Amino acid sequence: MKEKTLFIGQVARQTGINPKTIRYYEEIGLLPKPRRGDNNYRVYSEDTVIRIKFIKKAKSLGFTLKEIKEILALRDRGFKPCNHVRSLLKQRIFDVEQKISELTALRAQLKRLQSEWERVQTLEDSNGEGICPQIESVVVKLAKRPFTE
């Protein structure tokens, strides 16, 4: 039985991603280079659709394209990547918890500033210079604890 072949537009419709993204995934090695038809068009198999759907699901869980490439490379070499995925997931949870902690601290700091500023109403710069004295007055405080992304 002959394997069903698809063109890039068909793959894009079935997966809900842009043909440009499909070409990008090929370029960075997430997808294997497709064979070319007699007309030099890219020709894909159903495996490509399955692989793209996997990539979309992994991205929705917060995995980076680099991590997804590692997972797919393990699979392509005949290994089961689940242990690696669990390790990545553990790291992702740690990263998210750290980010939540940083955001919680930032929220508390912003609420304190908001409360202070509401009590003071406006801090007018005596000589009229500056942009917003309220923000300028806290730059030194914020510089001591930079927020990282």
TIMARBA-765187 format. One line per 8 residues: their letters; for each residue z, y, x of N, C-alpha, C. Coordinates in pm, 1 decimal. Example, Ala and Ser with C-alpha at 12.3 -4.5 7.8 and 13.67 -1.06 7.14 Angstrom:
TIMARBA-765187
AS	780.0:-569.0:1319.0:780.0:-450.0:1230.0:780.0:-330.0:1320.0 ~ 708.0:-225.0:1285.0:714.0:-106.0:1367.0:787.0:3.0:1290.0
END
This chain:
TIMARBA-765187
MKEKTLFI	0.0:-119.1:83.9:0.0:0.0:0.0:0.0:125.3:88.3 ~ -86.1:218.5:55.8:-98.7:340.8:134.4:16.3:435.8:101.7 ~ 75.1:494.0:208.0:185.2:589.0:192.0:132.3:719.0:131.7 ~ 208.8:775.0:38.0:170.2:900.3:-25.7:178.0:1013.1:76.3 ~ 73.3:1093.8:81.7:72.9:1207.1:174.1:83.4:1337.2:95.3 ~ 144.8:1434.4:159.4:168.2:1564.6:97.1:123.4:1675.2:191.1 ~ 78.3:1784.0:131.6:47.5:1903.0:209.5:168.3:1995.3:206.9 ~ 169.3:2094.6:292.9:286.6:2180.5:309.9:329.6:2248.0:178.9
GQVARQTG	234.5:2289.9:97.0:267.8:2353.3:-30.9:339.6:2257.5:-124.6 ~ 297.0:2131.0:-123.7:361.3:2030.4:-207.8:504.3:2003.3:-159.6 ~ 520.5:1994.1:-29.1:654.7:1972.9:27.6:743.9:2091.9:-7.5 ~ 689.1:2211.4:4.2:765.6:2332.8:-27.2:810.9:2331.3:-173.0 ~ 721.7:2295.8:-264.2:759.0:2291.6:-406.7:864.7:2184.8:-434.2 ~ 849.8:2068.4:-373.5:944.5:1959.0:-398.4:1083.1:1987.2:-341.1 ~ 1088.8:2066.7:-235.7:1217.5:2091.9:-169.3:1275.6:2229.3:-201.0 ~ 1193.0:2316.9:-254.8:1240.4:2451.2:-287.1:1253.7:2542.3:-166.1
INPKTIRY	1182.1:2510.6:-59.2:1184.5:2600.9:56.5:1043.4:2651.3:86.5 ~ 1038.0:2760.3:154.9:915.6:2829.6:189.2:836.3:2751.4:295.1 ~ 702.5:2748.0:284.9:622.4:2682.2:389.5:650.9:2737.2:529.5 ~ 680.6:2865.3:537.7:712.6:2925.9:667.3:838.7:2861.0:726.3 ~ 935.4:2831.0:639.6:1058.7:2764.8:683.9:1028.4:2623.4:732.0 ~ 939.2:2555.2:664.1:900.0:2419.9:706.2:840.2:2425.6:846.9 ~ 751.2:2521.5:869.2:691.2:2535.3:1002.7:797.5:2569.9:1107.4 ~ 894.3:2654.1:1068.7:1003.7:2688.9:1160.4:1085.6:2564.4:1194.2
YEEIGLLP	1117.9:2482.9:1094.5:1193.3:2359.8:1118.9:1117.4:2267.7:1214.7 ~ 985.5:2264.4:1202.8:904.7:2185.8:1297.0:917.3:2244.3:1437.6 ~ 906.0:2375.9:1444.8:909.2:2446.1:1573.7:1039.1:2420.7:1649.7 ~ 1153.0:2418.6:1578.5:1282.1:2400.5:1645.9:1324.3:2254.3:1655.2 ~ 1242.0:2163.8:1603.1:1269.0:2021.6:1619.7:1351.4:1956.4:1510.4 ~ 1375.5:2025.6:1399.9:1445.4:1961.9:1287.8:1353.6:1863.9:1215.2 ~ 1226.4:1896.1:1214.4:1126.1:1808.4:1154.4:1028.9:1765.3:1263.3 ~ 983.8:1640.8:1257.4:882.8:1598.7:1355.0:751.0:1670.8:1326.9
KPRRGDNN	672.1:1686.6:1430.0:540.1:1748.0:1411.9:459.5:1657.7:1317.5 ~ 401.9:1715.7:1213.6:325.4:1632.3:1120.2:189.4:1595.2:1178.6 ~ 135.3:1488.6:1127.0:-0.9:1455.7:1169.5:-95.7:1554.4:1101.2 ~ -215.8:1561.3:1149.7:-315.4:1654.0:1094.3:-427.1:1574.0:1027.1 ~ -468.9:1623.0:912.3:-580.5:1560.1:841.6:-712.8:1599.6:905.4 ~ -820.9:1545.4:850.2:-954.9:1577.1:901.3:-983.6:1726.8:894.1 ~ -922.0:1793.3:797.4:-940.6:1937.4:779.6:-843.3:2019.6:865.0 ~ -765.3:1952.4:948.6:-663.9:2011.4:1037.0:-541.0:2063.6:962.3
YRVYSEDT	-528.6:2030.9:832.6:-408.2:2067.6:757.2:-294.8:1973.3:795.9 ~ -173.8:2024.8:788.9:-57.3:1939.9:812.1:-47.5:1838.2:698.2 ~ -17.0:1714.8:735.3:-1.9:1608.1:636.4:137.1:1547.9:654.5 ~ 213.9:1546.0:546.2:352.8:1500.3:549.9:370.3:1374.2:466.6 ~ 481.3:1305.8:492.8:517.8:1188.8:413.1:639.9:1223.9:327.9 ~ 675.5:1133.3:240.4:795.5:1151.5:157.7:920.7:1162.3:245.0 ~ 917.4:1102.1:364.0:1032.0:1110.9:455.6:1063.6:1256.1:491.0 ~ 960.5:1338.4:498.9:981.8:1480.3:529.1:1059.2:1547.0:416.6
VIRIKFIK	1024.9:1514.1:293.1:1095.7:1569.8:177.0:1242.7:1528.5:181.7 ~ 1268.1:1401.8:209.2:1405.6:1351.1:218.1:1481.3:1424.1:328.3 ~ 1417.1:1441.0:441.7:1480.3:1507.9:556.3:1512.2:1654.2:524.1 ~ 1420.4:1725.4:460.3:1444.5:1865.6:424.8:1557.9:1876.3:323.7 ~ 1562.4:1786.5:228.1:1672.5:1788.2:130.2:1806.4:1765.0:200.4 ~ 1807.1:1677.6:300.8:1929.1:1656.4:379.7:1968.0:1785.2:452.1 ~ 1870.5:1850.3:513.7:1896.1:1975.8:586.5:1956.1:2079.3:492.0 ~ 1900.1:2091.8:372.5:1951.3:2189.0:274.5:2096.3:2158.2:236.7
KAKSLGFT	2126.6:2030.7:214.0:2263.9:1992.8:177.9:2359.6:2021.1:292.7 ~ 2318.3:1987.2:413.9:2403.9:2011.0:530.9:2427.6:2160.7:550.3 ~ 2322.8:2241.4:532.5:2338.1:2387.1:543.2:2434.5:2439.3:437.1 ~ 2427.2:2383.4:316.2:2515.2:2429.7:208.6:2661.8:2399.3:238.5 ~ 2685.8:2302.6:326.3:2822.5:2269.9:367.9:2866.9:2351.2:489.1 ~ 2779.0:2437.2:537.1:2815.4:2524.9:647.5:2775.5:2475.3:785.0 ~ 2704.1:2363.4:791.3:2658.7:2315.5:921.4:2547.3:2407.1:972.1 ~ 2547.8:2432.3:1101.7:2443.9:2515.5:1162.0:2318.3:2430.9:1182.4
LKEIKEIL	2206.7:2497.8:1203.1:2082.5:2424.2:1229.6:2094.8:2342.4:1357.5 ~ 2166.8:2395.0:1455.2:2188.9:2321.1:1580.5:2266.5:2191.7:1553.1 ~ 2370.8:2200.4:1471.2:2450.1:2081.7:1437.8:2366.8:1982.3:1357.5 ~ 2287.7:2032.8:1264.6:2202.2:1945.6:1183.9:2101.1:1874.8:1273.9 ~ 2049.5:1946.3:1371.5:1954.5:1885.9:1466.0:2020.8:1772.0:1543.2 ~ 2147.4:1792.0:1584.2:2221.6:1686.4:1654.2:2237.5:1563.4:1565.1 ~ 2272.7:1586.4:1438.5:2291.9:1476.4:1343.0:2161.1:1399.2:1326.1 ~ 2053.4:1472.5:1304.4:1923.2:1408.4:1284.5:1876.6:1335.8:1410.7
ALRDRGFK	1904.5:1392.2:1526.6:1865.1:1328.3:1653.0:1937.1:1194.5:1670.2 ~ 2064.5:1191.3:1634.7:2138.2:1064.1:1641.5:2072.3:960.8:1551.0 ~ 2042.5:1001.9:1429.3:1979.9:912.1:1332.5:1842.9:865.3:1382.4 ~ 1766.9:957.7:1437.9:1632.9:923.8:1488.2:1638.6:823.2:1602.4 ~ 1748.8:824.7:1677.3:1765.6:729.5:1788.1:1826.9:597.2:1741.1 ~ 1846.3:584.1:1609.6:1895.0:458.4:1554.5:2045.5:448.8:1540.0 ~ 2116.6:558.1:1564.3:2262.1:557.9:1550.6:2302.1:610.5:1413.2 ~ 2418.2:567.4:1368.7:2473.8:623.0:1245.3:2554.7:746.4:1284.2
PCNHVRSL	2518.4:861.8:1232.3:2581.2:986.3:1276.5:2711.5:1022.3:1205.5 ~ 2763.1:934.6:1121.4:2878.2:971.9:1037.8:3002.8:1009.8:1118.2 ~ 3030.9:941.6:1228.7:3147.1:979.8:1310.3:3129.5:1120.3:1366.8 ~ 3008.8:1150.0:1410.9:2979.7:1284.2:1462.8:2995.2:1387.8:1351.2 ~ 2947.4:1354.3:1232.0:2959.1:1445.0:1117.1:3105.9:1470.4:1085.3 ~ 3187.6:1365.4:1087.7:3331.7:1383.3:1060.6:3395.6:1474.6:1164.6 ~ 3355.4:1459.2:1288.8:3407.2:1545.1:1395.2:3365.7:1690.7:1372.6 ~ 3239.9:1711.2:1338.0:3191.9:1847.1:1308.9:3264.7:1906.0:1188.4
LKQRIFDV	3287.2:1822.6:1088.1:3356.2:1867.8:967.2:3499.7:1908.8:998.4 ~ 3565.1:1830.5:1081.8:3702.0:1863.6:1122.2:3705.0:2000.5:1190.8 ~ 3609.7:2024.8:1281.0:3601.3:2153.8:1349.5:3570.4:2265.6:1251.0 ~ 3480.4:2237.7:1155.4:3443.8:2338.4:1055.1:3566.1:2377.2:971.5 ~ 3647.1:2279.3:932.5:3768.7:2307.3:855.5:3863.6:2393.5:937.3 ~ 3880.6:2360.4:1065.0:3965.5:2440.6:1153.0:3914.7:2584.4:1159.6 ~ 3783.8:2600.7:1177.8:3723.9:2734.4:1186.0:3745.5:2813.0:1056.8 ~ 3726.9:2746.6:943.3:3745.0:2812.8:813.6:3890.3:2854.4:794.7
EQKISELT	3983.1:2766.1:830.9:4125.4:2800.1:817.9:4161.8:2918.5:906.9 ~ 4106.1:2922.7:1026.8:4131.3:3034.7:1117.6:4074.2:3163.7:1059.1 ~ 3954.0:3155.8:1004.5:3890.0:3273.1:943.6:3971.7:3321.3:823.4 ~ 4020.9:3228.3:742.4:4104.1:3264.5:627.0:4228.8:3337.3:674.2 ~ 4289.8:3287.3:780.3:4409.4:3351.0:835.9:4378.2:3493.2:881.6 ~ 4266.4:3510.1:952.3:4226.8:3643.4:999.0:4198.5:3736.5:881.6 ~ 4129.2:3684.8:780.8:4097.3:3767.4:664.3:4222.0:3803.2:584.3 ~ 4316.8:3710.7:576.4:4442.7:3738.3:506.8:4518.3:3849.7:577.6
ALRAQLKR	4522.6:3843.3:710.5:4589.6:3948.8:787.8:4516.9:4082.0:770.4 ~ 4385.2:4079.3:771.2:4307.8:4201.9:752.5:4331.7:4260.0:613.5 ~ 4333.9:4174.3:511.8:4359.9:4221.2:375.0:4495.6:4288.9:366.9 ~ 4597.9:4227.9:426.9:4732.4:4287.1:424.9:4731.6:4423.4:493.3 ~ 4662.6:4432.4:605.2:4654.9:4559.2:678.0:4582.7:4665.1:594.0 ~ 4474.3:4627.9:530.1:4399.3:4721.8:446.8:4481.0:4767.3:326.2 ~ 4556.6:4675.1:266.9:4641.7:4712.2:152.7:4749.8:4810.5:195.6 ~ 4806.7:4789.7:315.7:4906.9:4884.6:366.6:4844.7:5022.1:386.4
LQSEWERV	4726.5:5024.8:444.3:4657.1:5151.9:464.6:4625.5:5219.1:331.3 ~ 4579.7:5140.9:237.0:4547.7:5195.5:105.2:4671.2:5258.2:41.7 ~ 4781.7:5187.7:50.9:4907.3:5238.5:-5.3:4948.9:5368.3:63.7 ~ 4941.9:5369.7:197.0:4976.9:5491.1:272.3:4885.5:5606.6:233.4 ~ 4757.5:5580.6:226.0:4660.8:5686.3:198.3:4674.7:5738.9:55.8 ~ 4710.4:5652.3:-37.7:4730.2:5698.5:-175.1:4851.4:5790.0:-184.6 ~ 4954.2:5761.7:-104.2:5073.4:5848.3:-104.2:5041.1:5984.2:-43.3 ~ 4963.3:5984.1:60.6:4932.4:6106.7:133.1:4820.7:6184.8:62.7
QTLEDSNG	4740.5:6119.2:-19.4:4622.6:6175.4:-86.4:4513.6:6203.8:15.7 ~ 4518.2:6316.0:81.2:4415.7:6345.9:181.5:4480.5:6403.2:304.9 ~ 4427.3:6364.5:414.9:4471.8:6421.1:541.9:4359.4:6511.3:589.9 ~ 4376.6:6637.4:575.5:4272.7:6730.1:618.4:4294.2:6765.5:764.5 ~ 4188.1:6756.9:838.4:4191.3:6795.9:978.2:4209.7:6947.5:982.2 ~ 4310.6:6993.7:1051.8:4344.8:7136.4:1049.6:4230.9:7226.4:1093.8 ~ 4149.3:7182.1:1187.3:4040.2:7268.2:1232.8:3905.6:7228.8:1170.8 ~ 3907.1:7134.3:1076.3:3784.8:7096.4:1006.8:3693.4:7003.9:1084.7
EGICPQIE	3737.0:6956.4:1200.1:3653.6:6866.3:1279.0:3680.1:6722.0:1237.6 ~ 3592.8:6636.9:1276.1:3609.6:6495.5:1246.7:3534.3:6456.7:1120.7 ~ 3529.6:6329.0:1096.2:3456.6:6276.7:980.8:3553.0:6243.1:868.8 ~ 3647.4:6155.8:898.2:3749.0:6118.1:799.9:3878.2:6093.9:876.1 ~ 3968.0:6190.7:873.5:4092.0:6177.9:949.5:4171.6:6051.7:916.1 ~ 4159.0:6002.4:793.5:4232.9:5881.3:757.8:4185.9:5762.6:841.8 ~ 4057.0:5745.9:850.9:4004.0:5635.9:932.2:4029.2:5662.5:1079.8 ~ 4005.2:5784.1:1121.2:4023.5:5817.9:1262.1:4168.1:5799.7:1306.1
SVVVKLAK	4261.7:5814.0:1214.7:4402.9:5799.1:1250.6:4441.7:5653.4:1273.6 ~ 4362.5:5557.8:1225.8:4397.9:5416.5:1242.9:4310.8:5343.7:1343.9 ~ 4213.0:5408.3:1398.4:4123.7:5342.6:1493.5:4201.8:5281.2:1608.3 ~ 4301.1:5352.2:1659.4:4381.3:5301.8:1770.7:4455.7:5176.2:1727.7 ~ 4510.4:5175.9:1606.5:4582.2:5058.2:1556.9:4487.6:4938.8:1545.2 ~ 4369.8:4960.4:1489.5:4274.3:4851.2:1472.1:4218.5:4802.4:1604.9 ~ 4203.9:4892.3:1700.1:4149.4:4854.5:1830.5:4240.8:4756.3:1902.0 ~ 4369.0:4758.9:1870.3:4462.8:4665.6:1934.1:4443.2:4523.8:1882.7
RPFTE	4392.2:4508.5:1760.5:4370.7:4377.4:1701.2:4229.2:4372.6:1644.3 ~ 4130.9:4347.1:1729.8:3993.5:4347.0:1680.5:3969.1:4228.7:1587.6 ~ 3889.3:4252.1:1489.1:3849.6:4146.3:1396.7:3723.1:4082.2:1451.0 ~ 3725.8:3953.3:1468.9:3609.3:3884.2:1524.0:3540.1:3806.6:1414.4 ~ 3409.7:3795.2:1429.9:3331.9:3719.4:1331.5:3308.8:3580.1:1379.5
END
